[in-house]
Amino acid sequence: MISADSFAPPAPSGNAPSPARVSYSPDHKAIGIRYLFLSFAAVIVGVLLSILIRLRVIWPGAHLPFSGAAGMSQSQFYAVVAMHGALMLFFVLTLAAQSGLGSFLLPLQIGAREMAAPSLHALAFWGTCLSFLGVVGSFLLPGENASQTVWVASVCLFCLCAIGAALNFAVTTIDFRAPGMALMQMPLTVWAWFIGAILILMTCSIELAAGLLLVIDRIAGTSFFYTPDAMVAAGFRDIFGNSTLTWTHLFWFFGDPFVYIVLLPAMGIVSHVLSIFCRKPLFGARLAVLMICALGFLGFAIWGRHMFVSGMNPYAMFSFAVLALTIGVPATVMTLLWLVTLWGRHIERTTAMRFALGFVALFVTGGISGLFLALPALQIVMREPEYIAGHFHLILAMAAVFAIFAGFYCWFPRMFGRMLDERLGKIHFWLTFAGAYAIFLPLHFLGLSLFSSSPAGQGSWLASVPGIAAVVTGAAQLIFVFNFWKSLSKGEKAPGDPWKAGTLEWSGTLPTSHPPRGNPATTLATFSLGSVLVFYMALSSAYLVRRAGVAPGAMNFSPPYAAWIASIFLIIAAVAVAKGGASLYARREAGEAQFSRWMWLASLAGVFFLCAQGLSWWNLFAERVATRANPAANYFLLFSGAHVLLVLGGIAITWRAIRPRALEEKSSLAEPLAIYWNFAAGIWLFLLALLTLRVQAG
């Protein structure tokens, strides 16, 4: 039988966990290793695609894989670029640092025996595997329409699974810390994973909403983004003809904070590794926590810096530029804290430490080049893709990859009980470090020369350097692959704490079980409903922008009366759950029977809501409302469909509270149930008012 003891800290014997344990165990350490293996699979495909991109730039007419007889067309080239970006961003940079190393280490570093919800964590991993297969498979499907639809649907599935994993991170951090460990006593890695989880809950909800709108448009022929000719004749203005700005805002509101989902765990890992190998706690650890929180917060406020060329208001451009420059302050403070930590110390030049120092160098280099893109006047003239690609690959892709390598070389003995070959690791580092600069520094100069119409922009030598360096750097990763597989079976057996780190993850015993600090069910409800709220707000924002592009009356739509009747049942359910919780808290055992009766009433009210909602849909289609040509009707169907799923979840949780169980378990469910049903009622009334106010204004 597989248990948590199967992944106890490595004894001097150094035996690695068996493939069966890694494949099927619900233990958080096994799931973390599975995430890392999934990232390795994704990075192989991603690196091959990146080499393909550089070869096409050098020889545009060459016969390459995934190209026709006449060479790779522009649309095929863009498909390869999109596939490379999706694989590297979603399945490598995010999964390896946040889901892989985070799943393995976070419970160990806070003294927890397991994640808050192991089953949810395992389900999120297998869903992520399915989304990976969907993204890769979409590239191989015939026909652009089918492949694009599968690609977007797979990204939506990835976002949903990422939300599930992030909920686990948040609840585990809040409620399952060891007794006596305050929030400010947590390692910086835990803070980085925790803030990253909050960012995932918010940003992936936005991308899920945008992707859902796009998938429904492509499958059902609705008009969330697409504008048929009949709608143009009905009064849609040309400026919002295809809702390009709506999609752009939703995408970048997801895309810009997602940068910090990648960078924050990387910064936490590097801070931990630097502290270990210079034998000194991170200087200003509390200040570093504040800086990580500041980076996460400011990341949500600067999405518009990517839209300076979209024709936005100049005052808005100025605001986004100021915020974009402001975010450099916490990044600079973090860099100074790393340098002060290293100052005057005897540094152990292990492979992990070299990769951590490489991260600092790449982070500074990429940050300096990004300062120019924060200013509208400069970004507009420096918008050549070569310059932008060079910048974000240095600060995002390569810096994060170096942090992942630093963490992997550091914690490999903890994962597999053996040591990696340091000699091969150092060769791997120097080739990768030199390759990173050889690939992406020339792209900066190439982008500037293309703008200035300099002959250097058309010179073969400057365009060829990144391609040649990409091939060499990609080949250098074979050293790491060989080192990894050789060390799994023949590597030096690792002692219990090979680096003399003295941190909790290297302790010789498993964490003891201890009761949670608060109510995990309430914490889970709070974070999950916060994510749902962001999802609804993204849909509502898209609706408001959509209706701004129509003439008065062109989106005239009134929700069916059954939808208003359904809201009454939601209010009844919310009141019933609140009354049931109050009776349970007031009279304890005597109020248990009354609590069950109130829960039955809430469940029944939820069922009646579903019936009333079904009646509203039947009325809508019976009246033959042209839903495909009416965005307001589309949004009503989407809002109500999402709310049906929300209410079904509430009914399932309520029935679980009714089932015979200990009084303490029922008491723990009373508060989250009250939060859940009140949220469901409140958001439903808001959505109905949102749709109705447009009718009154028209």
N, C-alpha and C positions, 0 to 999 in steps of 0.2 A: 504493500500500500504506500502511495506517495504521500509524504507529509512535509511540513516545513523543515523537519530535521534532515531531510534529504539534501538541503542546501545550507547546512551548517557552515560556519567559517572554516576555511581550509586548515586542516591539521598538517603537521609536517609531512604526512604521506603525500599530500598534494594531488589526490585523485580528482579528476574533473568529473562533473555530473554526467551521467549517461545521456545519450540522445533521447531515450524514452522519457526521462524525467524532464528534460528541457522541452520536449514536444507537448506533453500532456498535463504536466503539473499545473495546478491553479496558483501555485506559490508566486509571489510578486517577483522573486528573483528569476524564476524560470520565464515568466512573461517578459521581464526586462531583456533577458538574453534572446528571446524570440524576436522582440522588436529590433534588436541589434542585427540579427541575421537577416531580417526583412530589409533593413537599411542597407546591408551589404549587397543584397540582391539588386536593390534599386540603384545603388551607386555604380554597379557594373554597367547597367544599361545606360545610366545617365552619362557616365564618362565616355562610353562608346559614341553616344549621340553628340557630345561636345566635340570629340575629335572629328566626327563627320561634318559638323558645322564649320570648323576651322578649315578642313580640306576643301569644302565647297567655296569658302571665301578665297582661298588661294587659287583653285582651279574651277571656276564657275561652270565650265562646260564638260567637266570630267564625268565619266560614268561611275556613279557612286551607288551604294545600297539605297533602296527606297527612292530611286530616281528612274526616269525613263531613258530611252535610247538617246534622246537629245540632251541628257543631263538633268540635274535636279531643277525643277521649275520653282518659281518664286513661292507658289502656294505650298509645294512640298517642303521647301526650305523653312517657311514659317511654321509648318506642322512639326518639323523636327525641333525647331527652337522651342515651341510651346511644350512639346513632350519632354524635352530636356529640363526646362524650367520647372514643370510640374513635378517630375520625379525627384529632382534635387531639392526643391523647396519643401514639398510635402513629406516625401518618404525617406529623405536622407537627413537634411539639416534639422527638421523638426522631430522626427521619430528617434533619431540616434541620441540627441542630447536631452530632450524632454522625456519622451516615452521610454526609451531604452535605458539609459543610465539613471534617469529619474525613477522609473519603476523599480529598478534593482536597489537603489541606494537610499531613497527618501525614507522608507520605514526604518531602515537600519540606523540612519543618522539621527532620527528623533526617538529611537527606542521603542518603536512599534513592532509587533510581531508580524503583522500582515497589513495589507491595504484595507481600507474601510469596507469595500465591497469587492471581494476577489472575483466573484462570478461576473459582475459588470466589467471588471478589468479584462478578464479573459474574453468576454463577448466583444469588447471594443477592439481587442487585438485581431480576432478572426474577421471582424467586419472590415478592419483596415487592410487585411490581406486580400479580401474580396475587392475592395476599392482599388488596390494596386493592380490586381489582375484586370479589372475593368479599364483602368487608364492605359495599361500596356496593350490590352486587347483592342481598344478603340483605334489605336494607331495602325493595326493590321486589318481592320474591317474595310471591305470595299464600299465606296461611296462616301462622300464627305458628310452628307446629312446624318446618316446612321452613326458614323464614327464620332462626329461632334456631339451628338445627343448622348451617346454612351459615355463619352469623356466627361461631360458636364454632370451627368448622373453619378458617375464614380467619384467626382470631386465632392458632390453633395454627401455621398455616403462617407467619405473620409471625414468631412466636417462633423457629421453626426457621431461617428466613432470617437473623434478627438474630443468632443464635448463630454461623452461618457467617461473617457479616461481622465479628463480634467476635473470632473466632479469628484472622482476618487482621490486625486491629488489634494484638492481643496479640503474635503471632509477629513482625510487622514491627517493633514497638517493641523487643522483646527482642533480636532477632538481626540486624537490618538497619540499625542506627544507623551513622553515619559513623565511621570510625576516629578514636579520640581523644575521642569524645563519651560521657562517663559518664552514668549514669542521672540524677544530680543536675544535670547540665548541660543536660538537655533543657528546651525551653520549657514553660511551665506549661500551655499548650494541649495539648501532647502528653501530659503527665501526666494531664490531665483526661480526654482521650479513652482513654487506657490504663486508668485506673481505671474509667471508664464501660464499657469493653469487658469487664472482669472482672465488673462488676455484671450486665451483660447475660448473660454465660455462666451465672451462678448464678440470677438471677431468672427469665429466660425458660425455663430448664429446669424450674423449679417450675410456671410457668404452662402450659408444654407438658404436664406430667404432669396437672395439674388439668383442662385442656381436653380431653385425651385421654380421661380417665375420663368426663367429661360427654358427649362425643360418642359413645362406645361405649354408654353408658347410653341415649342417645336413639335410636341406630340399632339396636343389638342387643338392647335390653331387659334389660341386665344390672342389677346391684343395687349399684353402687359408691356412689351417692348416693340412688337411689330404693329405697323399701322396700315391696314388695308385701304384701298382707294375709297371704299364706301365711307370710312371714318373721316378721311380728308374732306370729302364732299359734305360731311355732316358738321364740319367746323373746326377740325383740328388744325392748329397752326403749323406751318412748315418747320418752324424752329424746334418744335418738339415732335416732329414727324415720326421718328423711330426711337424716341426716348434714349438717345445716345448718352446724354448727360446723366440721366437716371442711373443707367448701368455704370457709368464711369464713377459717379459718387459712391455707389454701393461697393464697387470693386475696390476702390482705393481706401475706403473706410475700413475695409477688411485687409487690404494689401499692406498698407503702411504700418499698422500695429503688428502685423504678422512678422515684420522684420525683427521686432523686439521679442517675439515668441522664440525666435531663433537665437538672438544675441544674448538675452538675459540668462538662460541656462548656460550658455558658453562662458559668460562673464563669471557666473558662480563657480563653474568647474575650474576655470583658470585661477580664480582667487584661492580656491582650496588647494590646488596643486602648487602654486607659488608658496603658500604658507607652509606646506609640508616640506618642500625641498630647500627652503632657506631657513628652516627651523625657527620660525617666528610667526606668531599670530598676525593676521592681516591688520595692518595699521588702520585705525579708525573704522573698526568693523561696524559700529552703529551708524556712522556716517555713510558707509557703503550700502547698508540696508536702505537708508533714506534715498540714496542716489538710484538704486534699483527701482524703488517705488516711483520715483520721479520720472525715470525713463519710461516705465509702463504707463504712467498717467499722461505724459506729454505725447506719447506715441499715438494716442487717440485724437489729438488736437491738430495734427499737421497733415492730414490726408490731402488737403488741397494743394500742397506744394508740388504734387505730381500733375496738377491741372493748370499750370500757369499759361499754357498755350491753348487753353480751351475757350478763351474769351471771357473769363470771369471778371467781376468788378475789380478795378484797381485797388480799392480799399481792402477788399478781401485778400487780394494778392499780398498786400503789405502785411496784413495780420498773420497770414500763414508764413510769410518770410521771417517775421520776428519770432514766431513760435519755433520755426525750424532752426533758427540760430540759437534759441534758448536751450534746445535739447542738447546742444553741444556742451553746456555747462556741466550737467551730471556726468556725461561721458568723459569730459576732461578731468573731473574730480576723481572718477574711478581710476583713470590712468595714473594720476598723481599718487593715489593710495597704493597702487601696485609698485610704482617706482620707489616710494618711501619704504615700503616693506622690504624691498630688495637692497636698499642702500646699506652698505657696510656689512653685509652678511656674507658668510661663506656659502656659496650656492653649489648644491650637488647637481652636477650636469648630467642627470639622467635623461633618457629619451623623453619622458613625460614632461620634465622641466623645460627641455628645449622646445617642445611643441607649445608649451604655455607661453614662453618668451616670444616664440614666433607669432602667436596670437596677438600679443601686445603690439608687436611691430606692424603687423597687417592692419590691426584696428586703428592705429594712429595714422598710417599711410592712407587708408581708405577714408578715414574721417576728414583728413585735410582736403582731399579731392572733393568730398561732399559739401564742404563749406560753399563752394562756388555755385552748386546746384540749389542752395537755399535761397539765393537772390534771384528774383524774377528776371531782371534785366540780363543776368548772365546765363540763367538756365535756358532762356529762349534762344540764345545764340550758341549754347553748348549742348543742344539737344541731339546731336549726332549719336546714333546708337552705339558707336564704338566707345565714346567717352563714358556714357552712362553705364555700359556693360563693364568697362574696366573698373569704374568706381564701385558698383554694388557687388561685383565679384570679389573685390579685395576685402571690403568691410563686412560683407554678409557671407558669401559662400566660402572663401578661403579662410577667413578668420574663424568662422564657425567650425570648419573642417579641422583646423588646427586644434581648437578646443576639444573637439570630439576625440581626436587622436591622443591629446594629453590625458583626457579622462580614461580612455581605453588602456593606454600603456600603464597608467597609474593603478587602475582597479582590475586589470586582467588577472593578477594573482588572487584577488578576492573572488572573482567569478569562477575561475577554472582551476585554482590550486596550483598553478605552475607559472613560471616566469617567462616573459618574452625575451628573446635574444637582444641584448642591449646593443651589440655591435651592428647587427642588421637594422635595428631601430634607428640608430644615428645616421646610417647611410640613407635610410628612407627619409629621415627628416631633412637632411641637407638637399637631396634631390628635389623633394617636394617644395621646400622653402625657396630655392632658386627658381624652380619652375613656376611658382605662383607669381613671382615678380616678372619673370620672362614672358609670361602669357599676358598679364593684365596691365603692366606699366606701358608697353607699346600701344595698347588700345587707347590710353589717354592721349598720347601724342598723335595717334592716327585720327582720333575724333577731332582734335583741334586743327590738324592740318587739312582735314576734309572741309571744315567750315571755312578756313582761310583760303581755300582753293590752291594750297601749296602743292607743288609737284610731289612732295613727300607722301601726300595722301594717296597718290596713284602709284608710288614706287613699290615694286614687288618685294623688295627686301623688308620694308616695314610691315607690310601686310602678311609676309610669310613667317616672321619671327613668332607670333603667337601660335600659329598652326604647328610649327615644328616643335616649339616648347610644349604644346599640349600633348603631342604624341610622346615625347620623352617623359613628361611628368606622368602621363597615364601609365606608361610602361614601368615607371618607378614604383607604382602601387603594387606591382607583382611581388616586390620585395616584402611588402607588408603581408600580402596574402601568404607567401611562403613561410614567413616568420610565424604567422598566426597558426597555420595548420601544423607546422612542425612542432611548435611549442605545446599545442594541445596534447600531444602524446609523448613527445620526447624532451620537452622543456624541463629546465631545472625545477625541482619541486620547491614550492613556495613555503616559507615559514608563515606563522600566523599573522605577523605584521612586518612584511619585508622592508617597508620604508620607515619604520619606527614612527608612524604618524600619531598613534595614540588616540585616534578618533573612534567613535562608537562603531562604525562599520567594520573595524578591524578587531573588535573585542572577541574574545575566545568563546563566548557563550551566546546563545540566542536570546533576544529580548524576552523578558518575562511578560506574561499576560497581565494587563491591568485594565480597570474599568475606564471607559471614555470620560473625558473631562466634562463634556456637556451632553446634549442630546443629538447624536449623529443624524437622526431622522429629520430634526428641525434644520440642522446645518445643510443637509442634502436638499431639503425643500427650498431653502432660501437661495442657494446657489443655482439650483436647476430652474426655479421660477424666474430668477434674474436673467438667466440665459434665454428663457422663453419670452420674457418682456423685451429684450433686445431684438429677438426675432420678429415680434409683432411691430415694434417701432420701425424696423427696417421696411417691413411691408407697408406700414402706414406712410412712411416718408415717400416711398415709391408711388403710392396712390396720390399723395398731395402734389407731387411733381407732375404726375400724369394728368391730373385734372386741371392743372394750371395751363395746359396746352390746348384747351378746348374752348370753344365759344359757349356762352351761357345756354344751358339746355342740352348741349351735345352729349353730356354724360348724365342726363336726367335718369335717376334710378331711385326707387324707394324700396327698402327691404320689405319683404312680405310680413303681414301682420303676425303670422305664426312665429316669426323670429322674435318679435317683441314679447309674445306670450312665453316663448322659451326662456327669456330672461327672468321672468317671474319664478320659474322653477329653479333657476340657478340661485336666486336670492333666497328661496326657501331652503335649498341645500346648505348654503353658507350659514344661515341662521341656525339650522338644525345642528350642524357640526359644532358651532360655538356653544349652543345650549348643552349639547352632550358633553363637551369638554368641561364646562362649568360644573355640571352635576357630578362628574367623576372626581374633580378636584375638591368639591365641597364635601361630599359624603363618602368618598373612597369606596369601600365594599358595598355600602348601601346604594351608591349611585351607579354601580356597574350595570345593573339591569336597565336602568334609565338611559345610560350611555348607549347601550345596544339599541334601544328603541329609537333614539335620536339618529343613530347611524343608519338604521333601516330607512328612516324617513328621508335622510340625505341621499341614500342610494336610489330610493324610489323617485325622488325629485330629479336626480340625474338621468334616470331612464326616461322620465317624461320629457326632459329637455331634448334627449335624442329623438323621441317621437315627434315633438314639435318641430325640431330642425328638419327631420325628414319630410314633414308636411310642408314646410316652407320651400324646400327644394322642389317638391312635387308641384306646388302652386307656381313656382317660377317657370318651370318648363311647360306646365299646362297653359300658361298665358302666352307661351311661345315668345318669351323675351329673347331677343337676339344677343345671347350672351357672348358669342364670339366677336361681335362688333361693338360691344358695350363694355369698356374697361371696368366701369363701376360694378356691373353684374359679375364680371370675372373676379374682381376683388371680394365681393360678397361671398361667392362660392369658395374662394380660397380661405378667407377668414373663418367662415363657418365650418369648413372641412377641417382646418387645423384645430378649431375649438372642439369639434366632436372628438378628436383624438385626445385632447386635453381632458375632457369630461370623462371619457372612457378610462383614462388613467386614474382619475379621481374616484370613480366607482370601484375600480379594482382595489385601490388602497383602502377605501372605506370598508369593503367586504372583508378585507384582511383584518381590519380592526375588530370586526364583529365576531370573527371565528374565536372559539374557546382558546384563551391564552392567559398567561399570568397578568395580574392587575398592573404590574409595573410596565409590562410591554404595552398594554392598552394606554396607560398614561403617557408613555413616550410617543404614541401616535396621535394623541389628541391635539397637541399644538401644531404639528406640521399639517394635519388635516384641516384645521381651521385656517391656516395660512393659505393652503392650496385652494380651498373652495371660495374663500373671499377673493383671492386673486382671479379665479376663473370668472366669478360674477362681475368683478370690477372691470376686467379687460373686455368682457363681452359687451357691457354697456358702453364702454368707450368706443368700441368698433362700430356699434350701431349708430351712435351719435356722429361719428366721423362720416359715415355714409349718408346720414339723413341731413346733416348741415349743408352738404353740397346741393341737395334738392331744394332746400329753403333759399339758398343764395342764388340759385338759378331762376 
